[in-house]
């Protein structure tokens, strides 16, 4: 573990077994993932497992360009590559529990705007 749960989360998402992410989440984990034209939300670890099951991200890598932590909130900004080609940019934040797991997560993904 890197000591920053959000970076660990992204590493797990990019691994061959993204279900490893579930180990990093609190049982009552809630999330918002804003994708172009739609939002995915949930209020439990099970909701996130359902989101994972529906993802088609076989060759996706999140490249973190910036990250920060302030108390119990972590943020990252980076580039997403699918098959080696940039598909967009993400800005994500997580609220971390006292147990060091993600309690809440919010992520915004754009295919048209590059901040950094």
Beta strands, then each sheet from edge to edge (+ up, - down):
strand 1: 25-35
strand 2: 38-42
strand 3: 60-70
strand 4: 73-82
strand 5: 85-96
strand 6: 102-110
sheet 1: 2+ 1- 6- 5+ 4- 3+
end
